[in-house]
Amino acid sequence: MLFKDKLDTFVPATIPTFANKLFLDIVYTSQPQLSLDIYLPEGKRPFPIILDIYGGGLLRGQKSSFKLNSSLRFLENGFAVISVDYCLNTQFKSQFPNQISDIRAALEYLSINSAKYQLDMSRVTLIGESSGAQLAVLSAATFSAQYTLGRPSKATINHKFPKVNRVIAMYGPYQVDHFQTQFEALGIKPQFSETGTAQSFEGIMLHDHAPRCVPNLVTQSNPATYFTKKMPPLMLIAGKKDPVVPYLQSVQLAESYGTIVGDHIKTQWLPYGVHGPKDYNNDAIHIQKLTFINQN
């Protein structure tokens, strides 16, 4: 079965007992109409923010699914946790890069309503997994470079770019025309036979083209294209046995960050990690994330 044809079964997040207040299904934009969920902790206010961006190849997924569980851990540490929906691609109708506009609109909404929800917009961390990791890094890179990707919005017209303080990106795709050569170098057989073709999730993102055929679109989708000295600190986590997105994608991005931005980067390569939240939701990784976020 091709990745694009897999069924999307929604498994809800497990809401921890220390979640104090929930604000669900808040519409943050009308083009298209999308919503977000806000989870607030107890404790000192205003709350620093974790904005979680789920993965799914930009083809499927929903806010507040089980993929949010690792980020909900931060409620116990005094963070507000926000799960956001964004527009999804379909075959022959790619929305990319409008997803970046959606994240920008969500941050704009949160900024306007920060007093209502007791949010500290001076401390915003983006966390993404898989394609959500690509969106998280791409958002932070373009916002910090003051470069607009995606559909116009009120924020775009006013030339206001959100401030992102930290980014945590787990097993994301970045230089998507390198999948096949990287899998070959690692001796890993891709889980999906269509990898590298127009029918792959990365090909659909690139408007139904095999990545090797559209280098300009590949460059547009690569966060490293927009790295500047203003790019916020970055933490990259990936598994060396990942058969969906080769972990060398993260290694390559880390090298670009080091060359262009500097040494404000943390990497963690799990020797037996594969693709999906299971291998990355544990106490040790949570402590590493928390330490990274709280660094001065």
Number of C-alpha atoms within 10 A of each C-alpha: 8 13 18 21 8 10 8 12 10 12 11 14 15 14 15 12 9 15 19 13 13 14 12 14 15 13 15 21 17 9 13 10 12 18 19 22 18 21 21 26 22 16 13 10 15 17 24 20 27 26 25 27 30 29 25 18 22 26 23 17 19 23 23 26 16 17 26 26 17 19 22 28 21 21 23 16 14 20 28 30 26 26 26 25 24 25 22 19 22 17 16 13 13 19 20 20 20 18 22 23 23 26 24 25 23 25 22 21 16 22 18 11 12 16 12 9 18 16 21 18 22 14 18 23 26 25 25 26 28 26 24 25 27 25 30 30 31 24 27 31 25 22 22 21 16 16 13 17 20 15 15 12 15 10 15 18 8 8 12 13 20 23 19 23 19 25 29 25 26 30 33 30 30 28 23 25 22 17 23 17 12 16 20 12 11 15 10 16 13 18 13 15 13 18 23 22 18 20 21 23 25 29 25 26 29 27 21 20 19 23 26 16 14 15 14 11 16 22 16 16 24 20 23 23 15 22 22 16 12 13 24 21 22 23 23 22 23 31 24 19 20 23 18 22 28 30 29 24 19 26 17 14 20 22 14 16 22 13 11 15 19 15 12 14 19 15 16 15 18 16 11 11 20 21 22 19 19 11 14 21 16 12 11 9 15 16 12 13 19 13 11 19 20 9 8 5
